[in-house]
Amino acid sequence: MTTTRTPPAQDLGLYRFSGLDYTAAALYLAALTGFTLAGNYLLGLIQNLGTSPAATSYAANLIFYGVVGIFAVLAARRVLVRDTRVLATRPWFTLLMIPTAVIAMLVLTAIVVAVGGAPETSANQAGIQALMQQVPAWLIVPLLVLVGPFVEEYIFRHLLIGKLGRYLNVWLCCVLSVVLFAALHIVGQEAITLTALLPYLAMGVVLVAVYMWTGRNVVFSYLVHAAKNLLSVVLIYAISPELMEQLQQVQG
């Protein structure tokens, strides 16, 4: 596995922005802006379309990430093939480093949360937990483990660092990636607080680090992101709603 931080000269063509990139990014930003400016209204409108608010909310998220994901796959298909081939050259190393990166993410998150003070559950996390209590695991996994992490890695790592890094200082792009990734996950909260932001900053730092360390391999950062989300899904479904409520009361 390469650890170079600059793509080889023959791969520079893979890091030029394309029409598909602009389309995927525009769809993502449009949905994000709409949710930020009129989130409650949009959620109410979506929920009125179906008999179950949880089902319609889940369907809306899956459709949104699915549509953006299709454009992302089409735009990054050559990079995905190349990065997969690179990882396949050292399969055991790859399989070992994925859980290692997840553990590093959890440790860093615990440290920054401990330093930052009392933990605070973001509106995004609370919404996910509420949705998971009403939607079965076999429906949640495609959204939170397969599609969602891929779209986010494509936007925040491949586009913001891999492609934008050709025109701006790459370390500035790394900072933008971490900050915007964290900010996305607390959009919609009445008040943005550092304690709510810290866990996502830690997660973003690790994902950027593994992306850069593997020579801007977006498939590897996606696998780490997906593995972390899968662990969260397993833990949330393994904990009963009553115990989850008690834990939240203790944190509060």
Buried (B, 14 or more C-beta within 10 A) or exposed (E): BEEEBEBEEEBEEBBEBEEBBEBBBEBBEEBBEEBEEEEEEBBEEBBEEBEEBBBBBBBBBBEBBBBBBBBBBEBBEEBBEBBEEBBEEEEEEBEEBBEEBBEBBBEBBEEBBEEBEEBBBBBBBEBBBBBBEEBEEEBBBEBBBBBBBBBBBBBBBBBBBBBBBBEEEBEEBBBBBBBEBBBBBBBBBEEEBEBBBBBBBBBBBBBBBBBBBBBBBBBBBBBBBBBBBBBBBEEBEEBEEEEBEEEEEEEE
